[in-house]
Amino acid sequence: MPRISDFQTKEVVNVENGKRLGHIGDLDVNLSSGKIDNLIIPGSGKIMGLFGKENDIVVPWNNIVRIGADVILVRFYSDHHSTIKSEE
């Protein structure tokens, strides 16, 4: 069974445009079912983190195309209604 740390070492890449989205910072787990609902990729810091942080990227579990040894391929549409959530 994979561990959270196994996921955090893998880079997340969008198959729609080949863009690297980053590494997984957190997982959104449904406590009722025990299943992972979303991958959460922390937003990158702006100018060495001095002027805040970009929004986190939330990728639904259903959008995962393939989990490889080094990379997680996802289908992420940044043009559509946002799956990007602001840091709270």
PDB file of N, CA, C and O in Angstrom:
ATOM      1  N   MET A   1       0.851  -1.175   0.000  1.00  0.00           N
ATOM      2  CA  MET A   1       0.000   0.000   0.000  1.00  0.00           C
ATOM      3  C   MET A   1       0.900   1.243   0.000  1.00  0.00           C
ATOM      4  O   MET A   1       1.813   1.345   0.820  1.00  0.00           O
ATOM      5  N   PRO A   2       0.649   2.185  -0.913  1.00  0.00           N
ATOM      6  CA  PRO A   2       1.463   3.403  -0.971  1.00  0.00           C
ATOM      7  C   PRO A   2       1.240   4.298   0.250  1.00  0.00           C
ATOM      8  O   PRO A   2       0.164   4.307   0.848  1.00  0.00           O
ATOM      9  N   ARG A   3       2.271   5.037   0.599  1.00  0.00           N
ATOM     10  CA  ARG A   3       2.200   5.994   1.708  1.00  0.00           C
ATOM     11  C   ARG A   3       2.146   7.404   1.143  1.00  0.00           C
ATOM     12  O   ARG A   3       2.497   7.629  -0.016  1.00  0.00           O
ATOM     13  N   ILE A   4       1.707   8.349   1.960  1.00  0.00           N
ATOM     14  CA  ILE A   4       1.636   9.745   1.525  1.00  0.00           C
ATOM     15  C   ILE A   4       3.015  10.222   1.086  1.00  0.00           C
ATOM     16  O   ILE A   4       3.135  10.948   0.099  1.00  0.00           O
ATOM     17  N   SER A   5       4.041   9.824   1.803  1.00  0.00           N
ATOM     18  CA  SER A   5       5.404  10.252   1.446  1.00  0.00           C
ATOM     19  C   SER A   5       5.812   9.746   0.065  1.00  0.00           C
ATOM     20  O   SER A   5       6.620  10.385  -0.609  1.00  0.00           O
ATOM     21  N   ASP A   6       5.264   8.607  -0.367  1.00  0.00           N
ATOM     22  CA  ASP A   6       5.538   8.102  -1.715  1.00  0.00           C
ATOM     23  C   ASP A   6       4.984   9.052  -2.774  1.00  0.00           C
ATOM     24  O   ASP A   6       5.601   9.258  -3.819  1.00  0.00           O
ATOM     25  N   PHE A   7       3.826   9.623  -2.496  1.00  0.00           N
ATOM     26  CA  PHE A   7       3.212  10.560  -3.434  1.00  0.00           C
ATOM     27  C   PHE A   7       3.951  11.896  -3.447  1.00  0.00           C
ATOM     28  O   PHE A   7       4.099  12.516  -4.501  1.00  0.00           O
ATOM     29  N   GLN A   8       4.409  12.335  -2.290  1.00  0.00           N
ATOM     30  CA  GLN A   8       5.034  13.651  -2.185  1.00  0.00           C
ATOM     31  C   GLN A   8       6.360  13.741  -2.927  1.00  0.00           C
ATOM     32  O   GLN A   8       6.785  14.844  -3.270  1.00  0.00           O
ATOM     33  N   THR A   9       7.020  12.637  -3.183  1.00  0.00           N
ATOM     34  CA  THR A   9       8.290  12.667  -3.904  1.00  0.00           C
ATOM     35  C   THR A   9       8.104  12.693  -5.415  1.00  0.00           C
ATOM     36  O   THR A   9       9.055  12.952  -6.151  1.00  0.00           O
ATOM     37  N   LYS A  10       6.907  12.432  -5.876  1.00  0.00           N
ATOM     38  CA  LYS A  10       6.638  12.403  -7.319  1.00  0.00           C
ATOM     39  C   LYS A  10       6.232  13.783  -7.827  1.00  0.00           C
ATOM     40  O   LYS A  10       5.519  14.524  -7.151  1.00  0.00           O
ATOM     41  N   GLU A  11       6.693  14.110  -9.018  1.00  0.00           N
ATOM     42  CA  GLU A  11       6.312  15.373  -9.632  1.00  0.00           C
ATOM     43  C   GLU A  11       4.974  15.185 -10.350  1.00  0.00           C
ATOM     44  O   GLU A  11       4.720  14.135 -10.939  1.00  0.00           O
ATOM     45  N   VAL A  12       4.125  16.210 -10.296  1.00  0.00           N
ATOM     46  CA  VAL A  12       2.821  16.160 -10.950  1.00  0.00           C
ATOM     47  C   VAL A  12       2.919  16.932 -12.264  1.00  0.00           C
ATOM     48  O   VAL A  12       3.330  18.092 -12.281  1.00  0.00           O
ATOM     49  N   VAL A  13       2.535  16.273 -13.372  1.00  0.00           N
ATOM     50  CA  VAL A  13       2.614  16.873 -14.700  1.00  0.00           C
ATOM     51  C   VAL A  13       1.243  16.813 -15.359  1.00  0.00           C
ATOM     52  O   VAL A  13       0.556  15.793 -15.304  1.00  0.00           O
ATOM     53  N   ASN A  14       0.855  17.929 -15.986  1.00  0.00           N
ATOM     54  CA  ASN A  14      -0.417  18.027 -16.687  1.00  0.00           C
ATOM     55  C   ASN A  14      -0.256  17.465 -18.096  1.00  0.00           C
ATOM     56  O   ASN A  14       0.569  17.962 -18.863  1.00  0.00           O
ATOM     57  N   VAL A  15      -1.026  16.440 -18.451  1.00  0.00           N
ATOM     58  CA  VAL A  15      -0.924  15.843 -19.784  1.00  0.00           C
ATOM     59  C   VAL A  15      -1.536  16.726 -20.874  1.00  0.00           C
ATOM     60  O   VAL A  15      -1.277  16.513 -22.059  1.00  0.00           O
ATOM     61  N   GLU A  16      -2.336  17.705 -20.486  1.00  0.00           N
ATOM     62  CA  GLU A  16      -2.963  18.591 -21.467  1.00  0.00           C
ATOM     63  C   GLU A  16      -1.952  19.518 -22.139  1.00  0.00           C
ATOM     64  O   GLU A  16      -2.069  19.820 -23.326  1.00  0.00           O
ATOM     65  N   ASN A  17      -0.946  19.972 -21.360  1.00  0.00           N
ATOM     66  CA  ASN A  17       0.015  20.915 -21.937  1.00  0.00           C
ATOM     67  C   ASN A  17       1.466  20.584 -21.580  1.00  0.00           C
ATOM     68  O   ASN A  17       2.373  21.317 -21.975  1.00  0.00           O
ATOM     69  N   GLY A  18       1.703  19.502 -20.847  1.00  0.00           N
ATOM     70  CA  GLY A  18       3.053  19.105 -20.465  1.00  0.00           C
ATOM     71  C   GLY A  18       3.661  19.925 -19.345  1.00  0.00           C
ATOM     72  O   GLY A  18       4.834  19.745 -19.018  1.00  0.00           O
ATOM     73  N   LYS A  19       2.887  20.825 -18.748  1.00  0.00           N
ATOM     74  CA  LYS A  19       3.394  21.705 -17.705  1.00  0.00           C
ATOM     75  C   LYS A  19       3.565  20.963 -16.384  1.00  0.00           C
ATOM     76  O   LYS A  19       2.721  20.156 -15.995  1.00  0.00           O
ATOM     77  N   ARG A  20       4.669  21.248 -15.706  1.00  0.00           N
ATOM     78  CA  ARG A  20       4.893  20.704 -14.369  1.00  0.00           C
ATOM     79  C   ARG A  20       4.076  21.535 -13.385  1.00  0.00           C
ATOM     80  O   ARG A  20       4.202  22.758 -13.340  1.00  0.00           O
ATOM     81  N   LEU A  21       3.254  20.877 -12.612  1.00  0.00           N
ATOM     82  CA  LEU A  21       2.424  21.579 -11.630  1.00  0.00           C
ATOM     83  C   LEU A  21       3.102  21.659 -10.274  1.00  0.00           C
ATOM     84  O   LEU A  21       2.757  22.524  -9.470  1.00  0.00           O
ATOM     85  N   GLY A  22       4.051  20.786 -10.000  1.00  0.00           N
ATOM     86  CA  GLY A  22       4.761  20.785  -8.724  1.00  0.00           C
ATOM     87  C   GLY A  22       4.682  19.430  -8.053  1.00  0.00           C
ATOM     88  O   GLY A  22       4.396  18.418  -8.692  1.00  0.00           O
ATOM     89  N   HIS A  23       4.938  19.425  -6.764  1.00  0.00           N
ATOM     90  CA  HIS A  23       4.876  18.208  -5.955  1.00  0.00           C
ATOM     91  C   HIS A  23       3.667  18.287  -5.020  1.00  0.00           C
ATOM     92  O   HIS A  23       3.237  19.374  -4.635  1.00  0.00           O
ATOM     93  N   ILE A  24       3.137  17.143  -4.670  1.00  0.00           N
ATOM     94  CA  ILE A  24       1.971  17.086  -3.795  1.00  0.00           C
ATOM     95  C   ILE A  24       2.361  17.550  -2.401  1.00  0.00           C
ATOM     96  O   ILE A  24       3.341  17.081  -1.824  1.00  0.00           O
ATOM     97  N   GLY A  25       1.578  18.476  -1.875  1.00  0.00           N
ATOM     98  CA  GLY A  25       1.810  18.960  -0.524  1.00  0.00           C
ATOM     99  C   GLY A  25       0.863  18.327   0.474  1.00  0.00           C
ATOM    100  O   GLY A  25       1.179  18.195   1.656  1.00  0.00           O
ATOM    101  N   ASP A  26      -0.330  17.927  -0.030  1.00  0.00           N
ATOM    102  CA  ASP A  26      -1.333  17.390   0.879  1.00  0.00           C
ATOM    103  C   ASP A  26      -2.333  16.562   0.075  1.00  0.00           C
ATOM    104  O   ASP A  26      -2.394  16.659  -1.151  1.00  0.00           O
ATOM    105  N   LEU A  27      -3.094  15.769   0.764  1.00  0.00           N
ATOM    106  CA  LEU A  27      -4.171  14.984   0.157  1.00  0.00           C
ATOM    107  C   LEU A  27      -5.464  15.322   0.873  1.00  0.00           C
ATOM    108  O   LEU A  27      -5.485  15.481   2.093  1.00  0.00           O
ATOM    109  N   ASP A  28      -6.535  15.430   0.116  1.00  0.00           N
ATOM    110  CA  ASP A  28      -7.867  15.657   0.675  1.00  0.00           C
ATOM    111  C   ASP A  28      -8.546  14.295   0.771  1.00  0.00           C
ATOM    112  O   ASP A  28      -8.883  13.693  -0.248  1.00  0.00           O
ATOM    113  N   VAL A  29      -8.744  13.815   1.983  1.00  0.00           N
ATOM    114  CA  VAL A  29      -9.290  12.472   2.207  1.00  0.00           C
ATOM    115  C   VAL A  29     -10.719  12.572   2.709  1.00  0.00           C
ATOM    116  O   VAL A  29     -11.009  13.343   3.625  1.00  0.00           O
ATOM    117  N   ASN A  30     -11.607  11.797   2.114  1.00  0.00           N
ATOM    118  CA  ASN A  30     -12.987  11.700   2.565  1.00  0.00           C
ATOM    119  C   ASN A  30     -12.998  10.779   3.786  1.00  0.00           C
ATOM    120  O   ASN A  30     -12.739   9.582   3.665  1.00  0.00           O
ATOM    121  N   LEU A  31     -13.296  11.333   4.948  1.00  0.00           N
ATOM    122  CA  LEU A  31     -13.242  10.543   6.180  1.00  0.00           C
ATOM    123  C   LEU A  31     -14.322   9.472   6.249  1.00  0.00           C
ATOM    124  O   LEU A  31     -14.151   8.464   6.936  1.00  0.00           O
ATOM    125  N   SER A  32     -15.432   9.678   5.546  1.00  0.00           N
ATOM    126  CA  SER A  32     -16.508   8.677   5.558  1.00  0.00           C
ATOM    127  C   SER A  32     -16.118   7.427   4.788  1.00  0.00           C
ATOM    128  O   SER A  32     -16.333   6.304   5.244  1.00  0.00           O
ATOM    129  N   SER A  33     -15.536   7.642   3.606  1.00  0.00           N
ATOM    130  CA  SER A  33     -15.198   6.507   2.752  1.00  0.00           C
ATOM    131  C   SER A  33     -13.746   6.062   2.905  1.00  0.00           C
ATOM    132  O   SER A  33     -13.401   4.930   2.566  1.00  0.00           O
ATOM    133  N   GLY A  34     -12.892   6.959   3.418  1.00  0.00           N
ATOM    134  CA  GLY A  34     -11.474   6.644   3.534  1.00  0.00           C
ATOM    135  C   GLY A  34     -10.723   6.766   2.226  1.00  0.00           C
ATOM    136  O   GLY A  34      -9.561   6.368   2.137  1.00  0.00           O
ATOM    137  N   LYS A  35     -11.372   7.313   1.206  1.00  0.00           N
ATOM    138  CA  LYS A  35     -10.751   7.453  -0.113  1.00  0.00           C
ATOM    139  C   LYS A  35     -10.199   8.861  -0.300  1.00  0.00           C
ATOM    140  O   LYS A  35     -10.684   9.824   0.293  1.00  0.00           O
ATOM    141  N   ILE A  36      -9.170   8.952  -1.140  1.00  0.00           N
ATOM    142  CA  ILE A  36      -8.585  10.252  -1.471  1.00  0.00           C
ATOM    143  C   ILE A  36      -9.476  10.934  -2.495  1.00  0.00           C
ATOM    144  O   ILE A  36      -9.775  10.363  -3.543  1.00  0.00           O
ATOM    145  N   ASP A  37      -9.909  12.177  -2.186  1.00  0.00           N
ATOM    146  CA  ASP A  37     -10.740  12.939  -3.111  1.00  0.00           C
ATOM    147  C   ASP A  37      -9.913  13.839  -4.022  1.00  0.00           C
ATOM    148  O   ASP A  37     -10.208  13.958  -5.211  1.00  0.00           O
ATOM    149  N   ASN A  38      -8.871  14.478  -3.469  1.00  0.00           N
ATOM    150  CA  ASN A  38      -8.097  15.460  -4.232  1.00  0.00           C
ATOM    151  C   ASN A  38      -6.630  15.412  -3.867  1.00  0.00           C
ATOM    152  O   ASN A  38      -6.258  15.058  -2.748  1.00  0.00           O
ATOM    153  N   LEU A  39      -5.792  15.780  -4.847  1.00  0.00           N
ATOM    154  CA  LEU A  39      -4.387  16.049  -4.610  1.00  0.00           C
ATOM    155  C   LEU A  39      -4.262  17.554  -4.451  1.00  0.00           C
ATOM    156  O   LEU A  39      -4.858  18.300  -5.227  1.00  0.00           O
ATOM    157  N   ILE A  40      -3.511  18.014  -3.476  1.00  0.00           N
ATOM    158  CA  ILE A  40      -3.326  19.448  -3.277  1.00  0.00           C
ATOM    159  C   ILE A  40      -1.856  19.772  -3.505  1.00  0.00           C
ATOM    160  O   ILE A  40      -0.971  19.252  -2.826  1.00  0.00           O
ATOM    161  N   ILE A  41      -1.621  20.647  -4.483  1.00  0.00           N
ATOM    162  CA  ILE A  41      -0.272  21.067  -4.840  1.00  0.00           C
ATOM    163  C   ILE A  41      -0.114  22.507  -4.366  1.00  0.00           C
ATOM    164  O   ILE A  41      -0.835  23.387  -4.837  1.00  0.00           O
ATOM    165  N   PRO A  42       0.813  22.768  -3.445  1.00  0.00           N
ATOM    166  CA  PRO A  42       0.958  24.131  -2.938  1.00  0.00           C
ATOM    167  C   PRO A  42       1.386  25.096  -4.032  1.00  0.00           C
ATOM    168  O   PRO A  42       2.186  24.754  -4.903  1.00  0.00           O
ATOM    169  N   GLY A  43       0.834  26.322  -3.972  1.00  0.00           N
ATOM    170  CA  GLY A  43       1.224  27.358  -4.915  1.00  0.00           C
ATOM    171  C   GLY A  43       2.660  27.769  -4.671  1.00  0.00           C
ATOM    172  O   GLY A  43       3.158  27.714  -3.546  1.00  0.00           O
ATOM    173  N   SER A  44       3.314  28.181  -5.735  1.00  0.00           N
ATOM    174  CA  SER A  44       4.709  28.592  -5.590  1.00  0.00           C
ATOM    175  C   SER A  44       4.790  29.965  -4.944  1.00  0.00           C
ATOM    176  O   SER A  44       3.883  30.784  -5.091  1.00  0.00           O
ATOM    177  N   GLY A  45       5.858  30.208  -4.243  1.00  0.00           N
ATOM    178  CA  GLY A  45       6.079  31.513  -3.620  1.00  0.00           C
ATOM    179  C   GLY A  45       6.404  32.557  -4.675  1.00  0.00           C
ATOM    180  O   GLY A  45       7.020  32.244  -5.694  1.00  0.00           O
ATOM    181  N   LYS A  46       5.999  33.776  -4.439  1.00  0.00           N
ATOM    182  CA  LYS A  46       6.293  34.864  -5.358  1.00  0.00           C
ATOM    183  C   LYS A  46       7.529  35.604  -4.864  1.00  0.00           C
ATOM    184  O   LYS A  46       7.592  35.988  -3.696  1.00  0.00           O
ATOM    185  N   ILE A  47       8.474  35.800  -5.705  1.00  0.00           N
ATOM    186  CA  ILE A  47       9.715  36.507  -5.398  1.00  0.00           C
ATOM    187  C   ILE A  47      10.277  36.068  -4.048  1.00  0.00           C
ATOM    188  O   ILE A  47      10.266  36.819  -3.073  1.00  0.00           O
ATOM    189  N   MET A  48      10.760  34.853  -4.021  1.00  0.00           N
ATOM    190  CA  MET A  48      11.371  34.272  -2.830  1.00  0.00           C
ATOM    191  C   MET A  48      10.426  34.242  -1.637  1.00  0.00           C
ATOM    192  O   MET A  48      10.881  34.253  -0.493  1.00  0.00           O
ATOM    193  N   GLY A  49       9.122  34.204  -1.882  1.00  0.00           N
ATOM    194  CA  GLY A  49       8.143  34.076  -0.815  1.00  0.00           C
ATOM    195  C   GLY A  49       7.880  35.352  -0.050  1.00  0.00           C
ATOM    196  O   GLY A  49       7.169  35.328   0.954  1.00  0.00           O
ATOM    197  N   LEU A  50       8.438  36.476  -0.500  1.00  0.00           N
ATOM    198  CA  LEU A  50       8.280  37.718   0.244  1.00  0.00           C
ATOM    199  C   LEU A  50       6.916  38.373   0.075  1.00  0.00           C
ATOM    200  O   LEU A  50       6.431  39.035   0.992  1.00  0.00           O
ATOM    201  N   PHE A  51       6.307  38.200  -1.060  1.00  0.00           N
ATOM    202  CA  PHE A  51       5.056  38.896  -1.339  1.00  0.00           C
ATOM    203  C   PHE A  51       3.875  37.945  -1.427  1.00  0.00           C
ATOM    204  O   PHE A  51       3.023  38.078  -2.306  1.00  0.00           O
ATOM    205  N   GLY A  52       3.830  37.013  -0.537  1.00  0.00           N
ATOM    206  CA  GLY A  52       2.705  36.083  -0.495  1.00  0.00           C
ATOM    207  C   GLY A  52       2.966  34.835  -1.313  1.00  0.00           C
ATOM    208  O   GLY A  52       4.096  34.537  -1.699  1.00  0.00           O
ATOM    209  N   LYS A  53       1.907  34.130  -1.560  1.00  0.00           N
ATOM    210  CA  LYS A  53       1.991  32.831  -2.196  1.00  0.00           C
ATOM    211  C   LYS A  53       0.848  32.705  -3.192  1.00  0.00           C
ATOM    212  O   LYS A  53      -0.245  33.225  -2.968  1.00  0.00           O
ATOM    213  N   GLU A  54       1.111  32.008  -4.295  1.00  0.00           N
ATOM    214  CA  GLU A  54       0.041  31.766  -5.260  1.00  0.00           C
ATOM    215  C   GLU A  54      -0.951  30.759  -4.680  1.00  0.00           C
ATOM    216  O   GLU A  54      -0.673  30.093  -3.682  1.00  0.00           O
ATOM    217  N   ASN A  55      -2.092  30.666  -5.317  1.00  0.00           N
ATOM    218  CA  ASN A  55      -3.132  29.735  -4.871  1.00  0.00           C
ATOM    219  C   ASN A  55      -2.684  28.288  -5.004  1.00  0.00           C
ATOM    220  O   ASN A  55      -1.881  27.950  -5.873  1.00  0.00           O
ATOM    221  N   ASP A  56      -3.212  27.444  -4.134  1.00  0.00           N
ATOM    222  CA  ASP A  56      -2.966  26.010  -4.234  1.00  0.00           C
ATOM    223  C   ASP A  56      -3.729  25.454  -5.422  1.00  0.00           C
ATOM    224  O   ASP A  56      -4.786  25.965  -5.790  1.00  0.00           O
ATOM    225  N   ILE A  57      -3.184  24.404  -6.018  1.00  0.00           N
ATOM    226  CA  ILE A  57      -3.859  23.712  -7.121  1.00  0.00           C
ATOM    227  C   ILE A  57      -4.480  22.448  -6.546  1.00  0.00           C
ATOM    228  O   ILE A  57      -3.797  21.642  -5.915  1.00  0.00           O
ATOM    229  N   VAL A  58      -5.774  22.281  -6.768  1.00  0.00           N
ATOM    230  CA  VAL A  58      -6.494  21.104  -6.280  1.00  0.00           C
ATOM    231  C   VAL A  58      -6.896  20.259  -7.486  1.00  0.00           C
ATOM    232  O   VAL A  58      -7.682  20.689  -8.329  1.00  0.00           O
ATOM    233  N   VAL A  59      -6.344  19.054  -7.552  1.00  0.00           N
ATOM    234  CA  VAL A  59      -6.620  18.153  -8.671  1.00  0.00           C
ATOM    235  C   VAL A  59      -7.478  16.998  -8.161  1.00  0.00           C
ATOM    236  O   VAL A  59      -7.037  16.241  -7.297  1.00  0.00           O
ATOM    237  N   PRO A  60      -8.703  16.852  -8.687  1.00  0.00           N
ATOM    238  CA  PRO A  60      -9.548  15.729  -8.267  1.00  0.00           C
ATOM    239  C   PRO A  60      -8.885  14.382  -8.574  1.00  0.00           C
ATOM    240  O   PRO A  60      -8.223  14.228  -9.600  1.00  0.00           O
ATOM    241  N   TRP A  61      -9.068  13.426  -7.687  1.00  0.00           N
ATOM    242  CA  TRP A  61      -8.486  12.093  -7.853  1.00  0.00           C
ATOM    243  C   TRP A  61      -8.876  11.481  -9.194  1.00  0.00           C
ATOM    244  O   TRP A  61      -8.074  10.780  -9.811  1.00  0.00           O
ATOM    245  N   ASN A  62     -10.097  11.738  -9.649  1.00  0.00           N
ATOM    246  CA  ASN A  62     -10.566  11.187 -10.922  1.00  0.00           C
ATOM    247  C   ASN A  62      -9.786  11.717 -12.116  1.00  0.00           C
ATOM    248  O   ASN A  62      -9.849  11.125 -13.194  1.00  0.00           O
ATOM    249  N   ASN A  63      -9.048  12.825 -11.955  1.00  0.00           N
ATOM    250  CA  ASN A  63      -8.281  13.411 -13.050  1.00  0.00           C
ATOM    251  C   ASN A  63      -6.880  12.829 -13.177  1.00  0.00           C
ATOM    252  O   ASN A  63      -6.112  13.254 -14.040  1.00  0.00           O
ATOM    253  N   ILE A  64      -6.538  11.865 -12.331  1.00  0.00           N
ATOM    254  CA  ILE A  64      -5.231  11.212 -12.451  1.00  0.00           C
ATOM    255  C   ILE A  64      -5.289  10.252 -13.632  1.00  0.00           C
ATOM    256  O   ILE A  64      -6.172   9.399 -13.722  1.00  0.00           O
ATOM    257  N   VAL A  65      -4.320  10.415 -14.542  1.00  0.00           N
ATOM    258  CA  VAL A  65      -4.244   9.562 -15.726  1.00  0.00           C
ATOM    259  C   VAL A  65      -3.379   8.337 -15.435  1.00  0.00           C
ATOM    260  O   VAL A  65      -3.748   7.212 -15.772  1.00  0.00           O
ATOM    261  N   ARG A  66      -2.215   8.569 -14.800  1.00  0.00           N
ATOM    262  CA  ARG A  66      -1.302   7.464 -14.523  1.00  0.00           C
ATOM    263  C   ARG A  66      -0.368   7.865 -13.382  1.00  0.00           C
ATOM    264  O   ARG A  66       0.071   9.012 -13.304  1.00  0.00           O
ATOM    265  N   ILE A  67      -0.074   6.921 -12.509  1.00  0.00           N
ATOM    266  CA  ILE A  67       0.906   7.123 -11.455  1.00  0.00           C
ATOM    267  C   ILE A  67       2.112   6.261 -11.795  1.00  0.00           C
ATOM    268  O   ILE A  67       2.040   5.033 -11.779  1.00  0.00           O
ATOM    269  N   GLY A  68       3.233   6.929 -12.107  1.00  0.00           N
ATOM    270  CA  GLY A  68       4.453   6.232 -12.470  1.00  0.00           C
ATOM    271  C   GLY A  68       5.437   6.201 -11.312  1.00  0.00           C
ATOM    272  O   GLY A  68       5.115   6.599 -10.193  1.00  0.00           O
ATOM    273  N   ALA A  69       6.637   5.725 -11.599  1.00  0.00           N
ATOM    274  CA  ALA A  69       7.672   5.617 -10.573  1.00  0.00           C
ATOM    275  C   ALA A  69       8.138   6.994 -10.100  1.00  0.00           C
ATOM    276  O   ALA A  69       8.434   7.168  -8.918  1.00  0.00           O
ATOM    277  N   ASP A  70       8.209   7.978 -11.008  1.00  0.00           N
ATOM    278  CA  ASP A  70       8.716   9.303 -10.675  1.00  0.00           C
ATOM    279  C   ASP A  70       7.716  10.428 -10.871  1.00  0.00           C
ATOM    280  O   ASP A  70       7.900  11.529 -10.351  1.00  0.00           O
ATOM    281  N   VAL A  71       6.655  10.153 -11.623  1.00  0.00           N
ATOM    282  CA  VAL A  71       5.736  11.212 -12.052  1.00  0.00           C
ATOM    283  C   VAL A  71       4.287  10.766 -11.887  1.00  0.00           C
ATOM    284  O   VAL A  71       3.957   9.590 -12.038  1.00  0.00           O
ATOM    285  N   ILE A  72       3.427  11.743 -11.570  1.00  0.00           N
ATOM    286  CA  ILE A  72       1.986  11.517 -11.584  1.00  0.00           C
ATOM    287  C   ILE A  72       1.432  12.359 -12.725  1.00  0.00           C
ATOM    288  O   ILE A  72       1.560  13.584 -12.712  1.00  0.00           O
ATOM    289  N   LEU A  73       0.822  11.717 -13.703  1.00  0.00           N
ATOM    290  CA  LEU A  73       0.228  12.431 -14.834  1.00  0.00           C
ATOM    291  C   LEU A  73      -1.231  12.710 -14.523  1.00  0.00           C
ATOM    292  O   LEU A  73      -1.983  11.811 -14.146  1.00  0.00           O
ATOM    293  N   VAL A  74      -1.623  13.975 -14.686  1.00  0.00           N
ATOM    294  CA  VAL A  74      -3.006  14.369 -14.403  1.00  0.00           C
ATOM    295  C   VAL A  74      -3.563  15.143 -15.583  1.00  0.00           C
ATOM    296  O   VAL A  74      -2.818  15.690 -16.397  1.00  0.00           O
ATOM    297  N   ARG A  75      -4.870  15.179 -15.662  1.00  0.00           N
ATOM    298  CA  ARG A  75      -5.559  16.000 -16.656  1.00  0.00           C
ATOM    299  C   ARG A  75      -6.130  17.185 -15.890  1.00  0.00           C
ATOM    300  O   ARG A  75      -7.094  17.055 -15.136  1.00  0.00           O
ATOM    301  N   PHE A  76      -5.508  18.352 -16.102  1.00  0.00           N
ATOM    302  CA  PHE A  76      -5.881  19.559 -15.355  1.00  0.00           C
ATOM    303  C   PHE A  76      -6.177  20.667 -16.333  1.00  0.00           C
ATOM    304  O   PHE A  76      -5.317  21.046 -17.129  1.00  0.00           O
ATOM    305  N   TYR A  77      -7.398  21.195 -16.282  1.00  0.00           N
ATOM    306  CA  TYR A  77      -7.825  22.265 -17.176  1.00  0.00           C
ATOM    307  C   TYR A  77      -7.842  23.576 -16.407  1.00  0.00           C
ATOM    308  O   TYR A  77      -8.788  23.848 -15.669  1.00  0.00           O
ATOM    309  N   SER A  78      -6.816  24.382 -16.571  1.00  0.00           N
ATOM    310  CA  SER A  78      -6.767  25.646 -15.843  1.00  0.00           C
ATOM    311  C   SER A  78      -7.677  26.696 -16.463  1.00  0.00           C
ATOM    312  O   SER A  78      -7.975  27.700 -15.816  1.00  0.00           O
ATOM    313  N   ASP A  79      -8.127  26.493 -17.697  1.00  0.00           N
ATOM    314  CA  ASP A  79      -9.008  27.455 -18.358  1.00  0.00           C
ATOM    315  C   ASP A  79     -10.450  27.345 -17.876  1.00  0.00           C
ATOM    316  O   ASP A  79     -11.194  28.324 -17.927  1.00  0.00           O
ATOM    317  N   HIS A  80     -10.848  26.172 -17.413  1.00  0.00           N
ATOM    318  CA  HIS A  80     -12.228  25.954 -17.016  1.00  0.00           C
ATOM    319  C   HIS A  80     -12.456  26.440 -15.593  1.00  0.00           C
ATOM    320  O   HIS A  80     -11.542  26.948 -14.944  1.00  0.00           O
ATOM    321  N   HIS A  81     -13.665  26.281 -15.124  1.00  0.00           N
ATOM    322  CA  HIS A  81     -13.994  26.714 -13.765  1.00  0.00           C
ATOM    323  C   HIS A  81     -12.952  26.149 -12.813  1.00  0.00           C
ATOM    324  O   HIS A  81     -12.575  24.979 -12.877  1.00  0.00           O
ATOM    325  N   SER A  82     -12.527  26.988 -11.972  1.00  0.00           N
ATOM    326  CA  SER A  82     -11.317  26.765 -11.197  1.00  0.00           C
ATOM    327  C   SER A  82     -11.380  25.577 -10.255  1.00  0.00           C
ATOM    328  O   SER A  82     -12.351  25.364  -9.529  1.00  0.00           O
ATOM    329  N   THR A  83     -10.293  24.811 -10.303  1.00  0.00           N
ATOM    330  CA  THR A  83     -10.033  23.836  -9.255  1.00  0.00           C
ATOM    331  C   THR A  83      -8.834  24.336  -8.465  1.00  0.00           C
ATOM    332  O   THR A  83      -8.101  23.565  -7.845  1.00  0.00           O
ATOM    333  N   ILE A  84      -8.658  25.658  -8.508  1.00  0.00           N
ATOM    334  CA  ILE A  84      -7.596  26.299  -7.753  1.00  0.00           C
ATOM    335  C   ILE A  84      -8.227  26.958  -6.555  1.00  0.00           C
ATOM    336  O   ILE A  84      -9.180  27.723  -6.700  1.00  0.00           O
ATOM    337  N   LYS A  85      -7.710  26.674  -5.361  1.00  0.00           N
ATOM    338  CA  LYS A  85      -8.321  27.245  -4.172  1.00  0.00           C
ATOM    339  C   LYS A  85      -7.349  28.190  -3.495  1.00  0.00           C
ATOM    340  O   LYS A  85      -6.144  27.945  -3.440  1.00  0.00           O
ATOM    341  N   SER A  86      -7.897  29.264  -2.988  1.00  0.00           N
ATOM    342  CA  SER A  86      -7.087  30.245  -2.299  1.00  0.00           C
ATOM    343  C   SER A  86      -6.602  29.701  -0.976  1.00  0.00           C
ATOM    344  O   SER A  86      -7.272  28.892  -0.335  1.00  0.00           O
ATOM    345  N   GLU A  87      -5.426  30.154  -0.575  1.00  0.00           N
ATOM    346  CA  GLU A  87      -4.919  29.764   0.736  1.00  0.00           C
ATOM    347  C   GLU A  87      -5.734  30.453   1.787  1.00  0.00           C
ATOM    348  O   GLU A  87      -5.944  31.664   1.718  1.00  0.00           O
ATOM    349  N   GLU A  88      -6.196  29.714   2.751  1.00  0.00           N
ATOM    350  CA  GLU A  88      -7.080  30.271   3.777  1.00  0.00           C
ATOM    351  C   GLU A  88      -6.350  30.570   5.037  1.00  0.00           C
ATOM    352  O   GLU A  88      -6.951  31.044   6.002  1.00  0.00           O
TER     353      GLU A  88
END
